[in-house]
Amino acid sequence: MNYKKFSKIIALLIGIFLLLFGFQMVYFTRIYTHADFRPQQDFDLVLSWNAEGAQPVLDMALSYHKPLFLSLAPWDQNPFAQRSAADLAQVYIDTKATTTVQNASIASAFIRKGGYKKVLLDVDWFHLPRSLFLTRLYLLGGGVEVIPCMKTPLPNRWWSNRDFHVELYKFWGSLGRVGLALVGFETGPSVPSR
C-alpha cells in the first residue's frame, strides 16, 4: 500500500469519527436540554434502573398512581424492605439485567407485553441519553413513546463533568453490545446467584 492511499484512508476514518462524534454531541446536548427533572405530561408506566434513588422513583410512581418497572441487578439488597405491600403492589423488579443494553431489552419486552404506550424513563442525568436511545431502539416499531426524565438535575457545566465523558464512551460500547446481542452473544457480567 502506498503512502498516498494510506493517508486518504486515515483521513477518511478521522472524518467519519469526527462526524459521528459531532452527531453524538448534538444528540446528548438535545436530550440534556429538553428532558424534564420531573414529568410534565401523562404516562402509563415509570421505568428506571439502579437501586440508588429507587425510593424517590417509587414515591413518584405512587404519587402519579402509575406502575413501576425497576431494574436492580446486581441485587444486593431490597431497596424497598421498609415499604408496605400496598406500595409495592404495582412494582415489577428485574434482577437479571447487568448492563444498560440488558436493562433496555428486558424493560422493552415487559412494556410490549403489558401494552404500555407512554413510558416515563427516569434515570440519572448523565445516563439519560444512552438509556433513552437504547430503550427507543428496542421499542422501535411498537408505537411506544418514551418520555425522558432526569432523576437528578443537570449540573452546571455538565460538559466538563467526568460522568458525561464516561457516557460518551459507554454509548459506543452499548452499540457494540446491541450488535453482539443481535447475533446471539450476550455480554456483561453475569448476575450473582442467591
BELDA-V149181 format. One record per helix or strand of 2 or more residues. SS is the DSSP state (H for helix, E for strand). FROM is the first residue (numbers start at 1). TO is the last residue. If there is no record, write none. Layout:
# BELDA-V149181
ss->{SS	SS}
from->{FROM	FROM}
to->{TO	TO}
This chain:
# BELDA-V149181
ss->{H	E	H	E	E	H	E	H	E	H	H}
from->{3	45	54	67	91	100	118	125	145	158	162}
to->{34	49	63	71	94	114	123	138	150	160	182}
